[in-house]
Amino acid sequence: MHVEKKKPMTAAERQRSSRAKRKLELFESCHPLQLSMLLSAEATRALELLGYEMRMTQKGIIEDLLIRAVKNRK
């Protein structure tokens, strides 16, 4: 069985990966109130309305949107 070796990451790729991990950690540690403060008033209101319709929290909606965005990039 042949196993392909992973190509070493370039400095730019390591930096992007590191930033993405930090952003994910920040997002996962956010309280919903803190999350609202990071978003614009319009975005927060839109998420509240969407959350009311879907019976989801703002954080749940954002997580779902991020997962879909990542899947669509692949």
C-alpha positions in Angstrom: 0.0 0.0 0.0 1.4 3.3 -1.1 1.0 6.2 1.3 1.5 9.7 0.0 3.6 12.1 2.1 2.1 15.4 2.9 3.8 18.3 1.3 5.4 20.6 3.9 3.5 23.8 4.4 5.0 27.1 3.3 5.4 29.9 5.8 2.3 31.7 4.4 0.2 28.5 4.7 1.4 28.0 8.3 0.5 31.6 9.1 -3.0 31.2 7.5 -3.6 28.0 9.4 -2.5 29.5 12.7 -4.8 32.5 12.2 -7.7 30.3 11.3 -7.2 28.2 14.4 -7.0 31.4 16.6 -10.2 32.7 15.1 -12.0 29.4 15.6 -10.8 29.3 19.3 -12.1 32.9 19.7 -15.4 32.1 18.1 -15.9 28.9 20.1 -15.1 30.7 23.4 -17.5 33.6 22.7 -20.6 34.1 24.8 -23.6 35.0 22.6 -23.5 38.6 24.0 -19.8 38.9 23.1 -20.6 37.5 19.6 -23.3 40.2 19.1 -20.7 42.9 20.0 -18.3 41.5 17.3 -21.1 41.8 14.6 -22.7 44.9 13.2 -26.1 45.9 14.5 -27.7 44.9 11.2 -26.0 41.5 11.2 -27.1 40.9 14.8 -30.7 41.8 14.1 -30.7 39.6 11.0 -29.4 36.7 13.0 -32.0 37.2 15.7 -34.8 37.1 13.1 -33.3 34.1 11.4 -32.7 32.4 14.7 -36.3 33.0 15.7 -37.5 31.5 12.4 -35.2 28.5 12.7 -35.3 28.1 16.5 -31.5 28.4 16.6 -29.1 30.6 18.5 -27.0 33.2 16.7 -23.9 31.1 17.4 -25.6 28.0 16.0 -26.5 29.9 12.8 -23.0 31.2 12.3 -21.5 27.8 12.9 -23.9 26.3 10.3 -23.0 29.0 7.8 -19.3 28.5 8.4 -19.6 24.8 7.9 -21.5 25.3 4.7 -18.9 27.8 3.4 -16.0 25.4 4.1 -17.8 22.6 2.4 -18.6 24.8 -0.7 -14.9 25.8 -0.9 -13.7 22.2 -1.4 
